[in-house]
Amino acid sequence: MSEEFVLSLGRDALYTALLVAGPLLLLSLSVGLLVSIFQATTQIQEQTLSFVPKIVTVFLGLVIFGPWMLKIMRDFTVRLVSVIPTVLQ
C-alpha cells in the first residue's frame, strides 16, 4: 500500500463526507441565519425559536436529498470494497 493510494483514499473519503453533509449543513445554516435576522429585527429572544425551523428543514432536506446521499455513500463503499483485493496483494 503506497502513500499515494492512502492519500487518494483519504481524499475520496473527505470528498464523500463533504458531499453527503454539505446540503444539510447549508440548509441548516441558511435557516438559522434567516431566523436570527428575524429575531434581531423583531427583538424576540426566544432560544427555542431557532431549533424548530432547523429541525424541520433538516428533516425535509433528508427527505429530498436522502436518495442522492445514499447513492453517494453506496458508490464510495463499492469503490472502497473493490480495492480490497489490490491492497491485500
MODELLER restraints for C-alpha pairs under 7 A, 6 or more apart:
rsr = mdl.restraints
at = mdl.atoms
rsr.add(forms.Gaussian(group=physical.xy_distance, feature=features.Distance(at['CA:1:A'], at['CA:87:A']), mean=5.95, stdev=0.5))
rsr.add(forms.Gaussian(group=physical.xy_distance, feature=features.Distance(at['CA:16:A'], at['CA:72:A']), mean=6.96, stdev=0.5))
rsr.add(forms.Gaussian(group=physical.xy_distance, feature=features.Distance(at['CA:20:A'], at['CA:69:A']), mean=5.34, stdev=0.5))
rsr.add(forms.Gaussian(group=physical.xy_distance, feature=features.Distance(at['CA:24:A'], at['CA:58:A']), mean=5.88, stdev=0.5))
rsr.add(forms.Gaussian(group=physical.xy_distance, feature=features.Distance(at['CA:24:A'], at['CA:61:A']), mean=6.07, stdev=0.5))
rsr.add(forms.Gaussian(group=physical.xy_distance, feature=features.Distance(at['CA:27:A'], at['CA:57:A']), mean=6.76, stdev=0.5))
rsr.add(forms.Gaussian(group=physical.xy_distance, feature=features.Distance(at['CA:27:A'], at['CA:58:A']), mean=6.96, stdev=0.5))
rsr.add(forms.Gaussian(group=physical.xy_distance, feature=features.Distance(at['CA:28:A'], at['CA:54:A']), mean=5.44, stdev=0.5))
rsr.add(forms.Gaussian(group=physical.xy_distance, feature=features.Distance(at['CA:28:A'], at['CA:57:A']), mean=6.64, stdev=0.5))
rsr.add(forms.Gaussian(group=physical.xy_distance, feature=features.Distance(at['CA:28:A'], at['CA:58:A']), mean=6.38, stdev=0.5))
rsr.add(forms.Gaussian(group=physical.xy_distance, feature=features.Distance(at['CA:31:A'], at['CA:53:A']), mean=6.95, stdev=0.5))
rsr.add(forms.Gaussian(group=physical.xy_distance, feature=features.Distance(at['CA:31:A'], at['CA:54:A']), mean=6.21, stdev=0.5))
rsr.add(forms.Gaussian(group=physical.xy_distance, feature=features.Distance(at['CA:32:A'], at['CA:50:A']), mean=6.29, stdev=0.5))
rsr.add(forms.Gaussian(group=physical.xy_distance, feature=features.Distance(at['CA:32:A'], at['CA:54:A']), mean=6.57, stdev=0.5))
rsr.add(forms.Gaussian(group=physical.xy_distance, feature=features.Distance(at['CA:35:A'], at['CA:50:A']), mean=6.01, stdev=0.5))
rsr.add(forms.Gaussian(group=physical.xy_distance, feature=features.Distance(at['CA:39:A'], at['CA:45:A']), mean=6.34, stdev=0.5))
